[in-house]
């Protein structure tokens, strides 16, 4: 079975500063990896995904993530955050090449931007 | 209407009421999911439907009853709920080839 660990439950960052949200996963098979964002009182929205190919993945709103197989990590980064980035961020993993497999989510990281 | 829609967005019900949550996807996907999101807990997968057949039921109490009449619609029927069932209920759908899920905005349920 797969598992996901998001080590930081809350991350406060000053506006225009860079941010990294950490995600580590565990799996005995190849995986697909996702980052979702949830704004207050809303559902989850896909930020970016890694399926195959380049290990550096670019997503929406200026976010990017790097797949590191040796470290089993998929950390999310943004070089300069804005107030509008305040939200909860979820990392998720699923086995690759399996149809309709369930996503395993991390417990989330709440990103708070300080003006 | 595009994406995944959920109605109602907010629901308050008593413990003896019967209500239903509705989810509709306009993406042509063949899998649909119900999740429960409670404060300070990770997302809990409740049910999975693939091609209108239930393929997963994660030990959910029988007071929650899902229904998938076709590949575009998913319902969650609720009866005799408990206050601890208060949560955000999220619906999602996905295509069959890989497993990116698209989420609806959720129904905020409060059980009094």
Interface residues (C-beta under 8 A of the other chain):
Chain A: X32 X34 X36 X41 X42 X43 X44 X45 X46 X49 X51 X90 X94 X96 X98 X99 X100 X101 X102 X103 X105 X106 X107 X108
Chain B: X4 X6 X30 X31 X33 X41 X42 X43 X45 X48 X50 X55 X56 X90 X92 X94 X96 X97 X98 X99 X100 X101 X102 X103 X104 X105 X106 X108
